[in-house]
Amino acid sequence: MRIFIITMDDPVFTVPFIREVIEQRHKDIVGVATSKGDRMVIGKKRSPIVYLFSLLLIMGPLNFLKHVMVTVTFKIRKKLSKIFGFVKSPSILNTAAKYQIPTFDISTPNSKEFRETLKALRPDVIINQSQSIIKKELLEIPTIGVINRHNALLPKNRGRLTPFWVLFKKEKETGVSIHFVNEGIDAGEIIVQAKFEVSPNETFNSLVRKNYTVAPKAMLKALEILEKGNYTLMPNDDAEATYNTVPSFRDAWDYRMGRTKKN
């Protein structure tokens, strides 16, 4: 099976997740692309500064600062690697290059030029972990489809920052869904779900770590299922779906103060 990966160079969780997939399936991967994208882009009517303060409340000061330091250090090392040959780039593209996998640094996966590159590589499956909403023209390129990792048990909790909303709504169970991508929001049929209980003392940070601990295994299992064929997909029913927006500052404050609500 021919696999192509489109992802972000997000050092905290995405890079380790994709690295594990590359290390396990590198013989089948025909290309890896990093797409520009900013998690702080949350809509024209929402302030990124307010969102930053919301994340600080949700994550707590120490974890927030840790994530900032990891991200800043990662970006500095990437820039230095372009200037000094002895500095190794931490980019996921460097991991791909180690296995002689073709790499691409792109602005958006939806560009006509990139779509032509993909067509030439003839992927069966595209793993999308970019911030971009994939358009129909790209969705039609792989013979099997485009798939995504989502940190929730779909169809519940479609949308952004799902671990926060799981805790905010005091849900007892969550997990990771690997699903096909269509033109909806987290709406494609589900290939694999990995479930786990939410413990009474769970925090946002511990829940995200759990998500990304099971995510590589779930993705690898999904690839194995698609490769074997004759699979049965789980429905992702719109009628049962719940949707989450980016948490407001009030949502974050209520969470920090323990004023959450039972779903």
Summary of the structure (lengths in Angstrom):
residues: 263
radius of gyration: 18.5
end to end distance: 41.0
largest distance: 54.7
contacts: 804
relative contact order: 0.17
helix: 43%
strand: 18%
